[in-house]
Amino acid sequence: MTISSLIVKCKLGNEENIASRLRKFCGITVEEVLQGQLILVMENESLNEAHEMMDKEINNIPGVLGIYPAYIYFEDEFSA
C-alpha cells in the first residue's frame, strides 16, 4: 500500500475542472482547491502504481502544469 500527498500545480482558472476529473479516479481524494493548485491524497497498491498514476493519468489532464509529492509512505511490498 502506498499513500501519497501531492500538490498539483495548474493553470489559473482550471482548478475546478481538474479537481472534478480527479475525483473520478479511484483512490484519489481532493483535499483542497486553491488558486493555481490542488492538494491531493492518493492511495495505490504499490509505489510503481502511484508513479504510473502521476505520470500517465494526472499529468495528462489538460491544465496540469506539474505534480509535486509532499510525502509518500509505502510498505515494503516484499515484507511478510
Secondary structure, 3 states (H helix, E strand, C coil): CEEEEEEEEECCCCHHHHHHHHCCCCCEEEEEEECCEEEEEEEECCHHHHHHHHHHHHHHCCCEEEEEEEEEEECCCCCC
